[in-house]
């Protein structure tokens, strides 16, 4: 029986010292190599439409491609400091900072913190999108169904576009990149080194992409910057299809797995959830701001508003795991873990396999443009 310590390296998922002890040893490297242990699979069955839901998704993906250079208005000027003055990092009085490292902070310090948080968040999204680019290319190689290979090839193009637009936004509109967070890098490495094709799906399509879809939605609601708002709308349109791809593919495959095989998938989902939660502690930001990291995080982690935000990030993951049967197999093992993480309340939210067509903002904009020109 696997223990929490054997899976994530610590007995207590909230052990802050253990979380902060994980560092990125490749922080100064430009190239990071990961051993891919999977076989490339050919199929000589070219029957298109054998899996109608995947075929429908493929047609939707072909019709919803967009160009990051021409479909976004890069002429928009972004005043990052002005945006930061309205940002999430401002102390609204809900936290008692008396006697803490923040006690003597002035408005400019809070603005600088929000700027760094913006840079950090979009940098991690960019790194995650490259992870998705590589993982989806692996899915093209390893999945045995032609309908899945067809769709995954469109996602490779989507992910390249996402890396491109996030990098351009960071380079031209904001003020710098952050290296990949250590917890995110470990998760991507784990996904890529596993030889089983469905684990690439589970780790990337369900877990990483599911969290990204929720995070993009939250950021889209909160930002007032028009270029970023449009960028996120279009990225979310793609991401909804990507998560649906995982749900539609794995739903079929997981019905055939034994309890022991499903337990492996449940444990992997739990490990991924913990790593993604830990990544949002943003310790790199506190370090760059010259703030004692542990002191800052002990204060931040007590903020109820932040807890709500972190939990909402799992609002796409939990219902999708439920639809795949991961919550309740093996006497509800993953249900118990998600309950401990404080995210089980999302289990009955709509799963992405059903809602992706509602999130196609690219199609909505084109229909509106066509109607205006009629």
Secondary structure as UniProt FT lines:
FT   HELIX           4..8
FT   TURN            13..14
FT   HELIX           16..20
FT   TURN            25..28
FT   TURN            48..49
FT   HELIX           52..63
FT   TURN            68..70
FT   TURN            74..75
FT   HELIX           80..84
FT   TURN            85..86
FT   TURN            88..89
FT   TURN            98..99
FT   TURN            101..104
FT   HELIX           107..142
FT   HELIX           146..172
FT   HELIX           182..193
FT   HELIX           197..200
FT   HELIX           201..208
FT   HELIX           209..222
FT   HELIX           226..254
FT   TURN            255..256
FT   HELIX           259..279
FT   TURN            280..281
FT   HELIX           283..288
FT   TURN            289..290
FT   HELIX           293..300
FT   TURN            301..302
FT   HELIX           304..312
FT   TURN            313..316
FT   HELIX           317..323
FT   TURN            324..328
FT   HELIX           329..341
FT   HELIX           344..346
FT   TURN            347..348
FT   HELIX           352..355
FT   HELIX           356..359
FT   HELIX           361..373
//
